[in-house]
Amino acid sequence: MKKSEEMEPANCTRVTEFVLTGLSQTREVQLVLFVIFLFFYLFILPGNILIICTIRLDPHLTSPMYFLLANLAFLDIWYSSITAPKMLVDFFVERKIISFDGCIAQLFFLHFVGASEMFLLTIMAFDRYAAICRPLHYATIMNRRLCCILVALSWMGGFIHSIIQVALIVRLPFCGPNELDSYFCDITQVVRIACANTFPEELVMIFSSGLISVVCFIALLMSYAFLLAMLKKHSGSSESTSRAMSTCYSHITIVVLMFGPSIYIYARPFDSFSLDKVVSVFHTVIFPLLNPIIYTLRNKEVKTAMGKLVNRYILCREK
């Protein structure tokens, strides 16, 4: 008899819902957190929508970098919307419940969009490499067709990664405790309460999520370090060089903020630590907020185009 069968009682009832502990049990703290996270979410949505509209409508923002940035903003909208709305609603309910199917759906989309965003950041690093190291052939290399293919591949990679996570979770038996010490469903929480020996599944998940995060993170840092070193060595202090370096710095910031929490969560055994909730909040709520801020504050062209778009909208409203 298999170990999973030995650990699962013959007459157990399969879990149909999970209870979330949330971020706090204190009413006052929950209200404060609700106001803070509502503000974050209401900034993320219009901020990223404004980035997409600006890039789509401004004729000067047609380079592959801006096409990829618009796709990153689109992913950020969906990534924040996977956990934030339910978390905000749960601040006002006594018993925070999510159905088994809802939990699996949340887990699937979180890893689907999250992994797609990681792959997209890798593509953006390749785009900067082509722009800086092959400037004369950049338009030929990074044409619109290739950009669309690379974006589609990032989505496909995220889908395959997420399917693997879900396939490992749904085959596990859940018949005992159904409380998740979190405000959303993720593999690190769900695996802990399975009525089975989950070591093989954890190993595959750590390899799938953790190792991919670590390898991509190191590769991205090395590629941007190479680009920055080359810019400083060969290009002097021209305006175009300063702008290229500024773009690289903003990309490095996003890479660190995206991959750091991901490595902390997934590249280790799925044991509970005191910082888990804090890192999860940063990973799912605060990180999508930083993308529009970093890219707009460090990109003069995007800021100028946004200002023109907003002014045009105000003038149309006044008429």
C-alpha positions as a Markdown table, in Angstrom:
| # | Residue | x | y | z |
|---|---|---|---|---|
| 1 | Met | 0.0 | 0.0 | 0.0 |
| 2 | Lys | 1.2 | 3.5 | -0.9 |
| 3 | Lys | 2.1 | 5.9 | 1.9 |
| 4 | Ser | -0.5 | 8.4 | 0.8 |
| 5 | Glu | -3.2 | 5.7 | 1.1 |
| 6 | Glu | -1.9 | 4.8 | 4.5 |
| 7 | Met | -2.1 | 8.3 | 5.7 |
| 8 | Glu | -5.6 | 9.0 | 4.3 |
| 9 | Pro | -8.4 | 7.6 | 6.5 |
| 10 | Ala | -10.7 | 5.3 | 4.6 |
| 11 | Asn | -13.9 | 7.0 | 5.7 |
| 12 | Cys | -12.6 | 10.6 | 5.5 |
| 13 | Thr | -14.6 | 13.4 | 3.8 |
| 14 | Arg | -12.8 | 15.3 | 1.1 |
| 15 | Val | -12.2 | 19.0 | 1.8 |
| 16 | Thr | -14.5 | 21.2 | -0.2 |
| 17 | Glu | -13.4 | 24.6 | 1.1 |
| 18 | Phe | -10.4 | 26.2 | 2.8 |
| 19 | Val | -10.4 | 28.7 | 5.7 |
| 20 | Leu | -8.0 | 31.6 | 5.4 |
| 21 | Thr | -6.5 | 33.1 | 8.5 |
| 22 | Gly | -5.9 | 36.5 | 6.8 |
| 23 | Leu | -3.4 | 39.1 | 7.7 |
| 24 | Ser | -4.7 | 40.0 | 11.1 |
| 25 | Gln | -7.5 | 39.0 | 13.6 |
| 26 | Thr | -7.7 | 42.5 | 15.1 |
| 27 | Arg | -10.6 | 44.6 | 13.7 |
| 28 | Glu | -8.8 | 47.9 | 13.9 |
| 29 | Val | -5.7 | 46.5 | 12.1 |
| 30 | Gln | -7.9 | 45.0 | 9.4 |
| 31 | Leu | -9.5 | 48.4 | 8.7 |
| 32 | Val | -6.1 | 50.1 | 8.5 |
| 33 | Leu | -4.9 | 47.4 | 6.1 |
| 34 | Phe | -8.0 | 47.6 | 4.0 |
| 35 | Val | -7.5 | 51.4 | 3.5 |
| 36 | Ile | -3.8 | 50.9 | 2.6 |
| 37 | Phe | -4.3 | 48.0 | 0.2 |
| 38 | Leu | -7.4 | 49.6 | -1.4 |
| 39 | Phe | -5.2 | 52.6 | -2.1 |
| 40 | Phe | -2.5 | 50.4 | -3.6 |
| 41 | Tyr | -5.0 | 48.5 | -5.8 |
| 42 | Leu | -6.7 | 51.7 | -7.0 |
| 43 | Phe | -3.3 | 53.0 | -8.0 |
| 44 | Ile | -2.2 | 49.9 | -9.7 |
| 45 | Leu | -5.2 | 49.6 | -12.0 |
| 46 | Pro | -5.3 | 53.2 | -13.5 |
| 47 | Gly | -1.5 | 53.4 | -13.4 |
| 48 | Asn | -1.0 | 50.4 | -15.6 |
| 49 | Ile | -4.0 | 51.2 | -17.8 |
| 50 | Leu | -2.5 | 54.7 | -18.3 |
| 51 | Ile | 0.9 | 53.1 | -19.3 |
| 52 | Ile | -0.9 | 50.8 | -21.8 |
| 53 | Cys | -3.0 | 53.7 | -23.3 |
| 54 | Thr | 0.0 | 56.0 | -23.5 |
| 55 | Ile | 2.1 | 53.5 | -25.4 |
| 56 | Arg | -0.8 | 52.5 | -27.7 |
| 57 | Leu | -1.8 | 56.1 | -28.5 |
| 58 | Asp | 1.6 | 57.9 | -28.7 |
| 59 | Pro | 3.2 | 57.6 | -32.1 |
| 60 | His | 6.7 | 58.1 | -30.6 |
| 61 | Leu | 6.5 | 55.1 | -28.3 |
| 62 | Thr | 6.7 | 52.4 | -31.0 |
| 63 | Ser | 10.0 | 50.7 | -30.2 |
| 64 | Pro | 10.0 | 47.0 | -29.0 |
| 65 | Met | 10.9 | 48.2 | -25.4 |
| 66 | Tyr | 7.6 | 50.0 | -25.1 |
| 67 | Phe | 5.6 | 47.2 | -26.7 |
| 68 | Leu | 7.1 | 44.8 | -24.0 |
| 69 | Leu | 6.4 | 47.4 | -21.3 |
| 70 | Ala | 2.8 | 47.6 | -22.3 |
| 71 | Asn | 2.6 | 43.8 | -22.0 |
| 72 | Leu | 4.2 | 43.9 | -18.6 |
| 73 | Ala | 1.7 | 46.5 | -17.4 |
| 74 | Phe | -1.1 | 44.2 | -18.7 |
| 75 | Leu | 0.2 | 41.3 | -16.7 |
| 76 | Asp | 0.6 | 43.5 | -13.6 |
| 77 | Ile | -3.2 | 44.4 | -13.8 |
| 78 | Trp | -4.1 | 40.7 | -13.8 |
| 79 | Tyr | -1.5 | 39.6 | -11.3 |
| 80 | Ser | -2.7 | 42.1 | -8.7 |
| 81 | Ser | -6.4 | 41.3 | -9.4 |
| 82 | Ile | -5.9 | 37.6 | -8.6 |
| 83 | Thr | -5.5 | 38.1 | -4.8 |
| 84 | Ala | -6.3 | 41.7 | -4.0 |
| 85 | Pro | -10.1 | 41.9 | -4.5 |
| 86 | Lys | -10.9 | 38.8 | -2.3 |
| 87 | Met | -8.4 | 40.0 | 0.3 |
| 88 | Leu | -10.1 | 43.4 | 0.5 |
| 89 | Val | -13.6 | 41.7 | 0.8 |
| 90 | Asp | -12.3 | 39.3 | 3.5 |
| 91 | Phe | -11.3 | 42.2 | 5.7 |
| 92 | Phe | -15.0 | 42.6 | 6.5 |
| 93 | Val | -16.0 | 39.0 | 7.0 |
| 94 | Glu | -15.6 | 37.0 | 10.2 |
| 95 | Arg | -14.8 | 33.7 | 8.5 |
| 96 | Lys | -12.7 | 33.9 | 5.4 |
| 97 | Ile | -13.5 | 31.0 | 3.1 |
| 98 | Ile | -12.5 | 30.0 | -0.4 |
| 99 | Ser | -13.9 | 26.9 | -2.1 |
| 100 | Phe | -11.6 | 24.1 | -3.2 |
| 101 | Asp | -12.2 | 24.9 | -6.9 |
| 102 | Gly | -11.7 | 28.6 | -6.2 |
| 103 | Cys | -8.4 | 27.9 | -4.4 |
| 104 | Ile | -7.1 | 25.8 | -7.4 |
| 105 | Ala | -8.2 | 28.6 | -9.8 |
| 106 | Gln | -6.4 | 31.2 | -7.7 |
| 107 | Leu | -3.3 | 29.1 | -7.5 |
| 108 | Phe | -3.4 | 28.4 | -11.3 |
| 109 | Phe | -3.7 | 32.0 | -12.4 |
| 110 | Leu | -1.2 | 33.3 | -9.8 |
| 111 | His | 1.5 | 31.0 | -11.2 |
| 112 | Phe | 0.4 | 31.4 | -14.8 |
| 113 | Val | 0.6 | 35.2 | -14.7 |
| 114 | Gly | 3.6 | 35.3 | -12.4 |
| 115 | Ala | 5.7 | 32.9 | -14.5 |
| 116 | Ser | 4.7 | 34.7 | -17.7 |
| 117 | Glu | 5.9 | 38.0 | -16.1 |
| 118 | Met | 9.3 | 36.4 | -15.2 |
| 119 | Phe | 9.7 | 35.2 | -18.8 |
| 120 | Leu | 8.7 | 38.6 | -20.1 |
| 121 | Leu | 11.4 | 40.3 | -18.0 |
| 122 | Thr | 13.9 | 37.9 | -19.5 |
| 123 | Ile | 12.7 | 38.9 | -23.0 |
| 124 | Met | 13.1 | 42.6 | -22.0 |
| 125 | Ala | 16.7 | 41.9 | -21.0 |
| 126 | Phe | 17.3 | 40.4 | -24.5 |
| 127 | Asp | 15.7 | 43.5 | -26.0 |
| 128 | Arg | 18.1 | 45.7 | -24.1 |
| 129 | Tyr | 21.0 | 43.6 | -25.2 |
| 130 | Ala | 20.0 | 43.8 | -28.8 |
| 131 | Ala | 19.5 | 47.6 | -28.5 |
| 132 | Ile | 22.8 | 48.3 | -26.9 |
| 133 | Cys | 25.1 | 45.7 | -28.4 |
| 134 | Arg | 23.6 | 45.5 | -31.9 |
| 135 | Pro | 22.2 | 49.1 | -32.5 |
| 136 | Leu | 22.5 | 49.0 | -36.3 |
| 137 | His | 20.6 | 45.7 | -36.6 |
| 138 | Tyr | 18.2 | 46.3 | -33.6 |
| 139 | Ala | 15.2 | 47.1 | -35.8 |
| 140 | Thr | 15.8 | 44.0 | -37.9 |
| 141 | Ile | 16.4 | 41.7 | -34.9 |
| 142 | Met | 13.6 | 42.9 | -32.7 |
| 143 | Asn | 10.8 | 43.4 | -35.3 |
| 144 | Arg | 7.2 | 43.3 | -34.3 |
| 145 | Arg | 6.7 | 39.7 | -35.5 |
| 146 | Leu | 9.5 | 38.4 | -33.2 |
| 147 | Cys | 8.2 | 40.5 | -30.3 |
| 148 | Cys | 4.7 | 39.0 | -30.6 |
| 149 | Ile | 6.2 | 35.5 | -30.8 |
| 150 | Leu | 8.4 | 36.1 | -27.8 |
| 151 | Val | 5.4 | 37.4 | -25.8 |
| 152 | Ala | 3.3 | 34.4 | -26.8 |
| 153 | Leu | 6.1 | 32.1 | -25.7 |
| 154 | Ser | 6.3 | 33.8 | -22.3 |
| 155 | Trp | 2.6 | 33.2 | -21.9 |
| 156 | Met | 2.9 | 29.6 | -23.1 |
| 157 | Gly | 5.8 | 29.0 | -20.7 |
| 158 | Gly | 3.7 | 30.5 | -17.8 |
| 159 | Phe | 0.8 | 28.2 | -18.7 |
| 160 | Ile | 2.9 | 25.1 | -18.8 |
| 161 | His | 4.6 | 26.0 | -15.5 |
| 162 | Ser | 1.2 | 26.6 | -13.9 |
| 163 | Ile | -0.4 | 23.4 | -15.2 |
| 164 | Ile | 2.5 | 21.4 | -13.6 |
| 165 | Gln | 1.8 | 23.1 | -10.2 |
| 166 | Val | -2.0 | 22.4 | -10.4 |
| 167 | Ala | -1.5 | 18.8 | -11.6 |
| 168 | Leu | 0.6 | 18.1 | -8.5 |
| 169 | Ile | -1.9 | 19.7 | -6.2 |
| 170 | Val | -5.2 | 18.2 | -7.4 |
| 171 | Arg | -3.9 | 14.7 | -7.1 |
| 172 | Leu | -3.2 | 15.1 | -3.4 |
| 173 | Pro | -5.8 | 14.0 | -0.8 |
| 174 | Phe | -7.2 | 16.7 | 1.5 |
| 175 | Cys | -9.2 | 15.2 | 4.3 |
| 176 | Gly | -7.9 | 16.7 | 7.5 |
| 177 | Pro | -7.4 | 20.3 | 8.5 |
| 178 | Asn | -8.6 | 22.9 | 6.0 |
| 179 | Glu | -7.1 | 26.1 | 7.5 |
| 180 | Leu | -4.5 | 28.0 | 5.4 |
| 181 | Asp | -2.3 | 30.4 | 7.3 |
| 182 | Ser | -2.5 | 33.1 | 4.6 |
| 183 | Tyr | -4.9 | 35.5 | 2.8 |
| 184 | Phe | -4.8 | 33.6 | -0.5 |
| 185 | Cys | -4.2 | 30.1 | -1.9 |
| 186 | Asp | -0.7 | 29.1 | -2.9 |
| 187 | Ile | 1.2 | 25.8 | -3.3 |
| 188 | Thr | 3.3 | 26.4 | -0.2 |
| 189 | Gln | 0.2 | 26.6 | 2.0 |
| 190 | Val | -2.0 | 24.0 | 0.4 |
| 191 | Val | 0.7 | 21.3 | 0.3 |
| 192 | Arg | 1.2 | 21.5 | 4.1 |
| 193 | Ile | -2.3 | 20.3 | 4.9 |
| 194 | Ala | -2.5 | 17.4 | 2.5 |
| 195 | Cys | -3.2 | 14.0 | 4.0 |
| 196 | Ala | -0.2 | 12.4 | 2.4 |
| 197 | Asn | 3.6 | 12.3 | 2.2 |
| 198 | Thr | 4.2 | 15.4 | -0.1 |
| 199 | Phe | 8.0 | 15.2 | -0.3 |
| 200 | Pro | 8.1 | 14.2 | -4.0 |
| 201 | Glu | 5.6 | 16.9 | -4.9 |
| 202 | Glu | 7.5 | 19.5 | -2.9 |
| 203 | Leu | 10.7 | 18.5 | -4.7 |
| 204 | Val | 9.1 | 18.9 | -8.1 |
| 205 | Met | 7.6 | 22.3 | -7.1 |
| 206 | Ile | 10.8 | 23.6 | -5.7 |
| 207 | Phe | 12.6 | 22.6 | -8.9 |
| 208 | Ser | 9.9 | 24.0 | -11.1 |
| 209 | Ser | 9.3 | 27.3 | -9.3 |
| 210 | Gly | 12.4 | 27.9 | -7.1 |
| 211 | Leu | 15.2 | 26.7 | -9.5 |
| 212 | Ile | 13.7 | 28.5 | -12.4 |
| 213 | Ser | 13.5 | 31.7 | -10.4 |
| 214 | Val | 17.1 | 31.4 | -9.2 |
| 215 | Val | 18.5 | 30.6 | -12.6 |
| 216 | Cys | 16.6 | 33.4 | -14.4 |
| 217 | Phe | 17.5 | 35.8 | -11.6 |
| 218 | Ile | 21.2 | 35.1 | -11.8 |
| 219 | Ala | 21.2 | 35.1 | -15.7 |
| 220 | Leu | 19.3 | 38.5 | -15.7 |
| 221 | Leu | 21.7 | 40.1 | -13.2 |
| 222 | Met | 24.7 | 38.9 | -15.1 |
| 223 | Ser | 23.3 | 40.1 | -18.4 |
| 224 | Tyr | 22.5 | 43.6 | -17.1 |
| 225 | Ala | 25.9 | 43.8 | -15.3 |
| 226 | Phe | 27.5 | 43.0 | -18.6 |
| 227 | Leu | 25.5 | 45.7 | -20.4 |
| 228 | Leu | 26.3 | 48.3 | -17.8 |
| 229 | Ala | 30.0 | 47.5 | -17.9 |
| 230 | Met | 30.0 | 47.8 | -21.6 |
| 231 | Leu | 28.2 | 51.1 | -21.6 |
| 232 | Lys | 30.5 | 52.6 | -19.1 |
| 233 | Lys | 33.6 | 51.3 | -21.0 |
| 234 | His | 32.8 | 52.2 | -24.6 |
| 235 | Ser | 30.2 | 54.9 | -24.7 |
| 236 | Gly | 31.4 | 57.8 | -22.5 |
| 237 | Ser | 28.7 | 60.1 | -21.0 |
| 238 | Ser | 26.5 | 60.9 | -23.9 |
| 239 | Glu | 22.7 | 61.5 | -23.5 |
| 240 | Ser | 21.8 | 58.3 | -25.3 |
| 241 | Thr | 24.2 | 56.3 | -23.0 |
| 242 | Ser | 22.8 | 57.9 | -19.9 |
| 243 | Arg | 19.3 | 57.0 | -21.1 |
| 244 | Ala | 20.3 | 53.4 | -21.8 |
| 245 | Met | 21.9 | 53.1 | -18.4 |
| 246 | Ser | 18.8 | 54.5 | -16.7 |
| 247 | Thr | 16.6 | 52.0 | -18.5 |
| 248 | Cys | 18.9 | 49.1 | -17.4 |
| 249 | Tyr | 18.8 | 50.3 | -13.8 |
| 250 | Ser | 15.0 | 50.4 | -13.8 |
| 251 | His | 14.9 | 46.9 | -15.3 |
| 252 | Ile | 17.4 | 45.7 | -12.6 |
| 253 | Thr | 15.2 | 47.2 | -9.9 |
| 254 | Ile | 12.1 | 45.4 | -11.2 |
| 255 | Val | 14.1 | 42.1 | -11.5 |
| 256 | Val | 15.3 | 42.3 | -7.9 |
| 257 | Leu | 11.8 | 43.1 | -6.6 |
| 258 | Met | 10.2 | 40.4 | -8.6 |
| 259 | Phe | 12.6 | 37.5 | -8.2 |
| 260 | Gly | 13.7 | 38.2 | -4.6 |
| 261 | Pro | 10.4 | 37.4 | -2.9 |
| 262 | Ser | 9.8 | 34.5 | -5.4 |
| 263 | Ile | 13.1 | 32.9 | -4.5 |
| 264 | Tyr | 12.4 | 33.3 | -0.8 |
| 265 | Ile | 9.0 | 31.7 | -1.1 |
| 266 | Tyr | 9.6 | 28.8 | -3.6 |
| 267 | Ala | 13.3 | 28.0 | -3.5 |
| 268 | Arg | 13.3 | 26.4 | -0.1 |
| 269 | Pro | 11.3 | 23.7 | 1.8 |
| 270 | Phe | 7.7 | 24.7 | 2.3 |
| 271 | Asp | 8.0 | 25.2 | 6.0 |
| 272 | Ser | 6.3 | 28.1 | 7.8 |
| 273 | Phe | 8.4 | 31.2 | 8.7 |
| 274 | Ser | 7.5 | 34.4 | 10.4 |
| 275 | Leu | 8.2 | 36.6 | 7.3 |
| 276 | Asp | 6.1 | 34.5 | 4.9 |
| 277 | Lys | 3.0 | 36.8 | 5.0 |
| 278 | Val | 5.1 | 40.0 | 4.7 |
| 279 | Val | 6.9 | 38.6 | 1.7 |
| 280 | Ser | 3.7 | 37.4 | 0.2 |
| 281 | Val | 2.0 | 40.8 | 0.5 |
| 282 | Phe | 5.0 | 42.4 | -1.1 |
| 283 | His | 5.0 | 39.8 | -3.9 |
| 284 | Thr | 1.3 | 39.9 | -4.7 |
| 285 | Val | 0.2 | 43.4 | -3.8 |
| 286 | Ile | 3.1 | 45.9 | -3.5 |
| 287 | Phe | 5.3 | 44.7 | -6.4 |
| 288 | Pro | 2.6 | 45.4 | -9.1 |
| 289 | Leu | 2.4 | 48.9 | -7.7 |
| 290 | Leu | 6.1 | 49.5 | -8.2 |
| 291 | Asn | 6.2 | 48.7 | -11.9 |
| 292 | Pro | 4.3 | 51.8 | -13.1 |
| 293 | Ile | 6.1 | 54.0 | -10.6 |
| 294 | Ile | 9.6 | 52.9 | -11.5 |
| 295 | Tyr | 9.1 | 52.9 | -15.3 |
| 296 | Thr | 7.3 | 56.3 | -15.4 |
| 297 | Leu | 9.7 | 58.1 | -13.0 |
| 298 | Arg | 12.8 | 56.8 | -14.7 |
| 299 | Asn | 11.6 | 57.2 | -18.3 |
| 300 | Lys | 11.3 | 60.8 | -19.5 |
| 301 | Glu | 9.6 | 59.8 | -22.8 |
| 302 | Val | 6.9 | 57.9 | -21.0 |
| 303 | Lys | 6.3 | 60.7 | -18.5 |
| 304 | Thr | 6.1 | 63.3 | -21.3 |
| 305 | Ala | 3.7 | 61.2 | -23.3 |
| 306 | Met | 1.5 | 60.6 | -20.2 |
| 307 | Gly | 1.4 | 64.3 | -19.5 |
| 308 | Lys | 0.2 | 65.0 | -23.1 |
| 309 | Leu | -2.4 | 62.2 | -22.9 |
| 310 | Val | -3.8 | 63.5 | -19.6 |
| 311 | Asn | -3.9 | 67.1 | -20.8 |
| 312 | Arg | -5.7 | 66.0 | -24.0 |
| 313 | Tyr | -8.2 | 64.1 | -21.9 |
| 314 | Ile | -8.8 | 67.2 | -19.6 |
| 315 | Leu | -9.3 | 69.5 | -22.7 |
| 316 | Cys | -11.8 | 67.1 | -24.2 |
| 317 | Arg | -13.7 | 66.9 | -20.9 |
| 318 | Glu | -13.8 | 70.7 | -20.7 |
| 319 | Lys | -15.2 | 71.0 | -24.2 |
